[in-house]
Amino acid sequence: SVVNAATFAVTPLVPGSLGTLLGANLSGKLVSVTFDGSAATLLYVGATQINLQVPASLGSKTSATLVVTVDGSSSAPQVVALASVWPAIFAGGVLNQNYTGNTAATPAKAGSILQIFATGIPASATVSVQIADRKNLIPPYAGAAPGLTGVQQVNVMIPADLGAGATQLTVCATAGSQQACSAAYPVVIQ
């Protein structure tokens, strides 16, 4: 199966973002993955999993044919859905301003910055965040995560008057005429 690398859910993949292939017999001496003939950048290759960066050259296509080749043997072609934007937050991908993971043991302070790590947000996208009932929070930074291929970082300030407790956030992005929001992600505010 072909899944989103952040959530392992079957979602459309975004050119330039990360995907994961799950299957059997995926490792060998020579391994490649192509989308409509364009080579993906492989970040990890194992017997049952390949992590990759979807070729940015796929641009505004809505689907592509994926082929895995291992030591000269190619898989059957598989059609994969593509989207211009599809935010997905990585598990453990929300950090507090002091770089600790956001958990019940280490909640974020109201008025501080949350760092969100996701894939599926192109550089050209307009990004907003919702925390609890606070919609359209504009991040002071939304762009490439330094040193992490295919990963985007979204920094957002928690409203200073937001009440303490467990809540959820979503990241929304718009690219061209398409808008998508991430699945809700649990966060804890103190």
C-alpha positions as CSV (number, residue, x, y, z in Angstrom):
1,S,0.0,0.0,0.0
2,V,1.0,3.6,-0.5
3,V,0.4,5.8,2.6
4,N,1.1,9.2,4.0
5,A,4.5,9.1,5.8
6,A,3.2,11.2,8.7
7,T,0.0,9.4,9.6
8,F,0.3,6.0,7.7
9,A,-3.2,6.8,6.4
10,V,-4.2,6.3,2.7
11,T,-4.4,9.9,1.5
12,P,-3.4,11.7,-1.6
13,L,0.3,12.4,-1.8
14,V,1.7,15.9,-2.4
15,P,4.6,16.5,-4.8
16,G,7.7,17.3,-2.8
17,S,6.3,15.7,0.4
18,L,6.8,12.3,2.0
19,G,5.1,9.0,1.4
20,T,5.6,5.4,2.6
21,L,5.3,2.2,0.7
22,L,4.3,-0.9,2.7
23,G,4.7,-4.4,1.2
24,A,7.0,-7.3,0.8
25,N,10.3,-7.9,-0.9
26,L,11.1,-4.2,-1.2
27,S,14.8,-4.3,-0.4
28,G,17.7,-5.3,-2.7
29,K,20.9,-4.0,-4.1
30,L,19.2,-1.7,-6.6
31,V,15.9,-0.2,-5.6
32,S,13.9,2.6,-7.3
33,V,10.5,4.0,-7.2
34,T,9.0,6.1,-10.0
35,F,5.9,8.2,-10.4
36,D,4.9,8.5,-14.1
37,G,8.6,7.7,-14.8
38,S,10.0,10.3,-12.5
39,A,12.3,8.9,-9.8
40,A,11.4,9.5,-6.2
41,T,14.1,10.3,-3.6
42,L,14.4,7.2,-1.4
43,L,15.0,8.1,2.3
44,Y,14.8,4.5,3.7
45,V,14.6,1.1,2.2
46,G,13.7,-2.0,4.1
47,A,12.2,-5.4,3.3
48,T,8.7,-4.3,4.1
49,Q,8.9,-0.5,3.9
50,I,10.2,2.3,1.7
51,N,10.1,6.0,2.8
52,L,10.3,8.4,-0.1
53,Q,10.0,12.0,-1.2
54,V,7.4,12.3,-4.0
55,P,9.0,14.0,-7.1
56,A,8.2,17.7,-7.1
57,S,8.1,17.5,-10.9
58,L,4.6,16.0,-10.7
59,G,3.3,19.5,-10.2
60,S,-0.5,19.8,-10.4
61,K,-1.3,16.2,-11.5
62,T,-4.2,14.5,-9.7
63,S,-2.7,11.0,-10.0
64,A,0.4,9.2,-11.1
65,T,1.4,5.6,-11.8
66,L,3.8,4.2,-9.3
67,V,6.3,1.4,-10.0
68,V,8.8,-0.2,-7.6
69,T,11.8,-1.8,-9.1
70,V,14.0,-4.1,-7.0
71,D,17.1,-5.6,-8.7
72,G,15.6,-5.4,-12.1
73,S,12.2,-6.8,-11.2
74,S,9.3,-4.2,-11.4
75,S,6.0,-4.3,-9.5
76,A,2.7,-4.0,-11.3
77,P,1.9,-0.3,-11.9
78,Q,-0.3,1.2,-9.2
79,V,-2.2,4.5,-9.6
80,V,-1.6,6.8,-6.6
81,A,-3.8,9.9,-5.9
82,L,-2.0,13.2,-5.8
83,A,-3.1,16.6,-4.4
84,S,-1.6,20.1,-4.5
85,V,-1.9,20.2,-0.7
86,W,-2.8,17.7,2.1
87,P,-1.3,18.6,5.5
88,A,-0.5,15.7,7.8
89,I,1.1,16.1,11.3
90,F,3.7,13.5,12.3
91,A,3.1,11.4,15.5
92,G,5.1,13.2,18.2
93,G,5.3,16.1,15.8
94,V,4.2,18.9,18.1
95,L,6.8,20.5,20.3
96,N,6.5,23.2,22.9
97,Q,8.5,26.5,22.6
98,N,11.3,24.9,24.7
99,Y,11.6,21.9,22.2
100,T,10.0,19.4,24.6
101,G,7.2,17.2,23.2
102,N,3.7,18.5,24.0
103,T,2.2,15.9,26.4
104,A,0.2,15.9,29.6
105,A,3.5,15.8,31.5
106,T,4.9,18.8,29.5
107,P,2.0,21.0,28.5
108,A,2.5,24.3,26.5
109,K,1.9,27.6,28.2
110,A,-0.8,29.8,26.8
111,G,0.9,32.7,24.9
112,S,3.8,30.5,23.9
113,I,4.7,29.0,20.5
114,L,4.0,25.5,19.4
115,Q,6.2,24.0,16.7
116,I,4.3,21.6,14.4
117,F,6.0,19.2,12.0
118,A,4.0,18.0,9.0
119,T,4.2,16.9,5.4
120,G,2.0,17.8,2.5
121,I,2.3,21.6,2.7
122,P,4.0,23.1,-0.4
123,A,6.1,26.2,-0.1
124,S,3.5,28.2,-2.0
125,A,0.6,27.4,0.4
126,T,-1.2,29.7,2.7
127,V,-1.3,28.2,6.2
128,S,-3.6,28.7,9.2
129,V,-4.0,26.8,12.4
130,Q,-7.0,26.1,14.7
131,I,-6.5,25.4,18.4
132,A,-9.7,24.4,20.3
133,D,-12.3,26.9,19.0
134,R,-9.7,29.5,17.9
135,K,-9.8,29.5,14.1
136,N,-7.5,31.1,11.4
137,L,-4.5,31.5,13.7
138,I,-1.7,32.8,11.4
139,P,1.7,31.2,12.0
140,P,4.7,33.5,12.2
141,Y,6.6,30.8,10.4
142,A,5.3,28.1,8.0
143,G,8.0,26.6,5.7
144,A,10.6,24.0,5.3
145,A,11.8,22.3,8.5
146,P,15.6,22.9,8.7
147,G,17.5,19.8,7.7
148,L,14.4,17.6,7.2
149,T,13.7,16.5,3.6
150,G,10.0,16.8,2.7
151,V,9.0,18.1,6.2
152,Q,7.4,21.4,6.9
153,Q,7.4,23.3,10.2
154,V,4.5,25.5,11.3
155,N,5.0,27.7,14.3
156,V,1.9,29.1,15.9
157,M,1.3,31.1,19.0
158,I,-1.3,29.7,21.5
159,P,-3.8,32.5,22.3
160,A,-2.8,33.9,25.7
161,D,-6.4,33.6,27.0
162,L,-6.9,30.0,25.9
163,G,-8.0,27.9,28.9
164,A,-5.9,25.1,30.3
165,G,-6.5,21.5,29.5
166,A,-6.4,19.0,26.7
167,T,-7.6,20.1,23.3
168,Q,-6.9,19.6,19.6
169,L,-5.3,21.5,16.8
170,T,-5.5,21.3,13.0
171,V,-3.3,22.7,10.3
172,C,-5.1,24.0,7.2
173,A,-3.3,24.9,4.0
174,T,-4.5,26.4,0.7
175,A,-2.6,26.0,-2.6
176,G,-4.2,27.3,-5.8
177,S,-7.9,26.5,-5.5
178,Q,-7.4,23.5,-3.2
179,Q,-7.7,23.7,0.6
180,A,-7.2,20.8,3.0
181,C,-6.8,20.5,6.8
182,S,-4.9,17.9,8.8
183,A,-6.6,15.4,11.1
184,A,-7.1,16.8,14.6
185,Y,-4.0,16.4,16.7
186,P,-4.2,16.3,20.6
187,V,-2.3,19.0,22.5
188,V,-2.2,20.1,26.2
189,I,-2.3,23.7,27.3
190,Q,-1.5,24.9,30.9
